[in-house]
Amino acid sequence: MPTPPTNAGIAGGAAAESTAFNAALAVVRQVEPRIADAIAAELTAQRESLKLIASENYASPATLLAMGNWLSDKYAEGTIGRRFYAGCQHVDTIEAIAAEHARVLFGAPHAYLQPHSGIDANLVAFWAILAHRIESPTLDRIGARHVNDLTDADWATLRADLGQQRMLGMALDAGGHLTHGFRPNISGKMFHQQSYGVDPTTGLLDYDSLRATAREFRPLIIVGGYSAYPRRVNFALMREIADEVGATLLVDMAHFAGLVAGKVLTGDHDPVPHAHITTTTTHKTLRGPRGGMVLCQDEYAEHVDRGCPMVLGGPLPHVMAAKAVALAEARTDTFRDYAQRVVDNACALADGLLRRGNRLVTGGTDNHLILIDVTTHGLTGRQAEAALLDAGIVTNRNAIPNDPNGAWYTSGIRIGTPALTTRGLDATDMDQIAELITTTLHHTQPGADAGGNPSKAKYRLDAAIATKVAAEAGDLLEDHPLYGDVALT
Ligand SMILES: *Cc1c(COP(=O)(O)O)cnc(C)c1O
């Protein structure tokens, strides 16, 4: 018996949701009908898409509706009770409730709800660490209270010092994220970066080599967390390594925050008690609005709270309201059950894929995501991604460890179960999806460019197969309506 995808009880009932969304669209339509149409069309598109994108989800109507209002009109720079603007009492109420939910849910001493996204949350964390570990000690040594009190020469020295710090993060092709010190991102321009990776044969995180690299490199920051690693991570061990070399442990749980909230990842696998600072998005497994959040130990709280205006623009009070709603939902037993089903579904999907002869990086999963190595089908990630899309299955390509096809074409397909689990799909459905994916990849051949040379992008998928798979995927979705009670008029 699938659990209903909407949170009707929280949102005030099915009829209320339909009425609310229709009323909102009617108001928008009076000003710019094309926007109302596009919003409505997006619902149809989402309903018709078999979404296996590991970083996406469907927020509840209550979460969505909490964002569409006049809270957006308010400037509220500063922190709760200490704003640079007048009249922030209701924003204070909202931010305080959201922060309390976050602290209780994750057992964190401090929570900062203002980051606008996951990248912003990491920026806040980086600068909190630099302020706490580099800037404050320098001010203390010189006897200055504030950076404005430094001489030009001391200021220049401090700035140079801030630019000389080291960061150790997970390699991109092992599943790390661009914000963990890679050159295309500002983190790579701010820090000297080195990577730790996975064992080339097992694909599993290699803690011994991480320890060895940390001892040699002596980073200021060790970053844990990932976007594409299908296994649990031992954060207690990472903290031990960080302590040994005097590094701050920052864990970016953007992808798996919902599994931490839902108590599927506990003990050594729960980063919050082990990391000095934990950052996250709120819209992936956590199923809230698009946004970010920072949790930290008390010693970093003061600097984390300076995120705005340090690196963030003014807070988004309407999004903080939606974060509070989503965090309230995440504290329920229903959400714990959801988080467990996300992982159960990922395991069922992995089993189904393995039984049909697919190769999975690390041989399976114990979180919400799976990486299929599509080279066994003779394909690049780019070809596989496009063929699956033709067959109505939405995934994204992703590098695999030591990827022979590089970061653009790749050799992997990343899939995840958070969204389809919200829709109510179960283990039996996952087995059917494994069949659809395997059939599609099996009937896809690598193609050639205009000159007849092998291409890493072109492919040929049997049209009859694509139609058949898309029809079956459509049937599966019809059995599990999305925002099922919402009927747009
Ligand atoms: C998704 C992700 C981010 C970025 O989040 P945005 O909200 O898109 O800025 C950061 N870190 C990790 C590990 C992620 O998976």
The ligand as a Tripos MOL2 file, in Angstrom:
@<TRIPOS>MOLECULE
LIG
   15    15     1     0     0
SMALL
NO_CHARGES

@<TRIPOS>ATOM
      1 C1         23.8950   19.7230   -4.8090 C.3       1 LIG1
      2 C2         25.1490   19.9230   -4.0390 C.ar      1 LIG1
      3 C3         25.6170   21.2080   -3.7390 C.ar      1 LIG1
      4 C4         25.0580   22.4500   -4.3670 C.3       1 LIG1
      5 O1         23.7850   22.7830   -4.0080 O.3       1 LIG1
      6 P1         23.0690   24.0150   -4.7390 P.3       1 LIG1
      7 O2         21.8310   24.2130   -3.9340 O.co2     1 LIG1
      8 O3         22.8220   23.6070   -6.1340 O.co2     1 LIG1
      9 O4         23.9850   25.1930   -4.6450 O.co2     1 LIG1
     10 C5         26.7100   21.3280   -2.9090 C.ar      1 LIG1
     11 N1         27.3390   20.2420   -2.4280 N.ar      1 LIG1
     12 C6         26.9330   18.9870   -2.7230 C.ar      1 LIG1
     13 C7         27.6740   17.8330   -2.1460 C.3       1 LIG1
     14 C8         25.8230   18.7860   -3.5410 C.ar      1 LIG1
     15 O5         25.4480   17.5480   -3.8520 O.3       1 LIG1
@<TRIPOS>BOND
     1     1     2 1
     2     2     3 ar
     3     2    14 ar
     4     3     4 1
     5     3    10 ar
     6     4     5 1
     7     5     6 1
     8     6     7 2
     9     6     8 1
    10     6     9 1
    11    10    11 ar
    12    11    12 ar
    13    12    13 1
    14    12    14 ar
    15    14    15 1
@<TRIPOS>SUBSTRUCTURE
     1 LIG1         1 GROUP 0 **** ****
